[in-house]
């Protein structure tokens, strides 16, 4: 993994080389504020916490994170620069991890820019800052899960728009897998073990537990395993399509 920092710096720098990074950050911060203070009924609830802020993240990320991920490999394949990248003295794992970590760090930096909300709720009352910290950790892990899926979808497509649509669709599947309506419809004919397995795949189920201040090793293992599995799938797809 000696060349991992090189790939990481190249990719992270590419985000800030164009206005894309700043536009994304502004859109995220504006939408986060709107969802929290208006759609989340922050003032009406009369409670100084960030529950409303974190509750919208799975849906906010559903469209914004795939917008970051769609360029990871689709742009390389479309421009033909992927052939040059693969001829460099780096391993497939270094290339996949370097791109992913750069995108994940960028998402984390954007998330950190919401710190005025933490200051605001502490000014207005006495929130549980431990739950806020775990909420941020859960949100970053959630973004990592979305990015790992988006990385694989980007490797599948040469067109960024197609990569975006594929990523949104797949992430949506992982969200709704925990919906009571879906689980109730499955429980009528499917074995309970299968229903429980589908429910355990839901982003919502795992994220909600962490955002409430409960860090369960099983939830952390879920995100780590999911990220590793989708990054491994990305590497496999790149190998299969390198001749395209």
N, C-alpha and C positions, 0 to 999 in steps of 0.2 A: 504493500500500500504506500510505497514511497512517493508515487506520483499523484496520490489523492489530493494533497494540498494544491498542486498545480491546477488540476481540473477544477477544484472548488473555487480558487481565486479567479480563474478564467470565466466561469459561469456566473459567479456573483457579480463580477465587474460588468458583465454583459447586461445585467438588469438595469444598472444605473448609467449605462452608456447611451440609453435612449430615454425618452420621457415616459416609457411604459411603467417603470417602477413607481414614479411619482404619481401618475394617474391612478394606478392601482391603489396606492396608499391613501390617496384622497377619497376615492370611491369607498374603500373599506371603512375609513373613519367616519365619513358622512352617514353611510348606511348603518353602521354600528350605533351611532348617536340617535338616528331616527328610530331604529328598532327598539332601543333601550328606553328613551325618554318619552316617546310618543306611542308607538305600537305596543310597547311593553308596559304601558300605564305606570311609569316610574313614580310620578307625582301622586297619582290616585292611590297607590298602594300604601303610601305613608310609611315606608320602611326603607332605611338607608342600607341597601345591599346591591350586589350586582347579579342577582338571580335572573332578572330580565335580560341583562346584557349577555350572559352565557347561554341562556335558553335559545337564543336565535342563531347561535354560531353554526350548528349543523346545517341550517338552511342558508345562511349567509355564505358559508364555505362551498355549498353545493354548486354555486355558479362562479364564485371568485377564484377558488383554488384551482379548478380545472383550467381557468384562463391562464394561470401561471404554468401549469403542467403541460399544456398543449404544445408549447414551443420546445420542450426539452429534447425530443427526438424527431418530431415531424419536420421541424425547420431544418435540422441537419440533413435529413433524407431528401427533402425537396431541393435544397441548395446543392446537394452532393458533397457537402463538407464532412459527412459521416465517414466517407472513405478515407479522407485525410486524417480524421480523428482516430480511426481504427489502425492506421499505419504508424501512429506515434508509439513510442515505447511505453505504453500503458496497458494494463490488463483490462478485460471487459468489466470486471468488478470495480476497478478504480474509476472507469468512465461512468458507469451507472451510479455508483455511490457518490462520486464527485458532483454530478449534476443534481442528484436528489438532495444531498446535504445543502448545496448552495440555495436551491429553491426553498428548502425547509427553513434555513436561516433567514432568508428574505421574508418568509411568512412570519417568522418569529419576531423580526424587527418591526414589521408592520403591526403585529399584535401588541408589542411593547409601547407603541405610540399611543395606545389607549390609556396610558397611565393617568391622564387627567381625571378619568372617571373614578379611579381609586382614590385620588385626592378629594374629589367631590363628595363621595359617599362618606369618607372619613370626616370631612368638614361638617356634613349634615347630621351625622350620628355616630354610632359606635358599631360598625359592622364587624363580622367575623372575618378578620384579615387572613386567618388560616384557610378558610373556605375560599377566599378570593385567590390566594396563591395556588391552591389545588385546582381551582377553576382555570387559571391560566395554564397550568401544566396540562390539564386535560384538553384544553383548547388547542394547544400546540401539538399534542399527540394526535388529536383529531385531524388537524391540518396535515400532519405527516401521513396519516392513513389515506386521506384524499389525494395527496401528492403521489404516493406510491402507486395507487390505482391509475392516476392520470399519467404517470410516467410510462406505464405499460401500454395504455391506450395510445399515447403519443408515438410509441415505438411501432404500433400496429399500422398507423396511418401516415401517409405522406402529406396530407392536408391538415392544417392546424384546426380548421373548423370541424372537420370530421373527428379529429382527436378530442376536441372539446365536447362534442355531442356524445361520443362514446364514454368519456370520463363522467359526464354528468349523469348519464343513464346508469352506469355501473354503481356510482356512488349513491344514487337514489335507491337502487335495489338494496344496498347495505343499510340504508336508513329505514325503509319501510318494512324490512324483515322483522322488526320488532313491534310493528303496529298491532294492537289488539284485534282490529278488524280482520287482518290477514291471518293471524294466528287462530282466531275463532273459526274462520272458514276452513283452515287446514285440520283443526282438531276433530272435525266431523268425520274425516275419513283416513287421515294419516296417523301413523303410530305416534304416541306422545313423545317418544325419544327423538323422532324427526322434528316435531314441532319445537321442542326445547332446543334442538341444535340450531334450527333456523333463527329462533329468537335470540340465541347467544351471539349471533353474527351481527346484530344490530348496532350501528354506531350510537344510536340514541340511548340504548340501555347502558352501554359502557360509559359514555360521556356523562350522562346525567348523574351517575353514582359518584364520579370523580369531581364534577362541578359542585356537588353538595358537600364536599369536604371529606369524602370517604375514599381513600386510596387503597384499593384492594389489589393485591399482587396479581390476581387473575385478570383484572382489567388492564394492568400494565403489560402483562404477558400477551394479552389479546392484541394490543396495538403493536407491540414489538414483533410478534409473529406475523401479523397481517402485513406490516411494512416489509419485513424480510421476504415473505412469500411473493408479494407483488414485484419487488425489486428483482428477485430471482427470475420471475416470469418475464420481466423486462429484458434481462440478459439473454434469456432463451429466445425471445422474439427477435432480438437484434441479430443473433446468430442465424436464425432461420431466414431472415430477410436481407442479410448482408449482400446477397447476390442480386437483389432486385434493382 
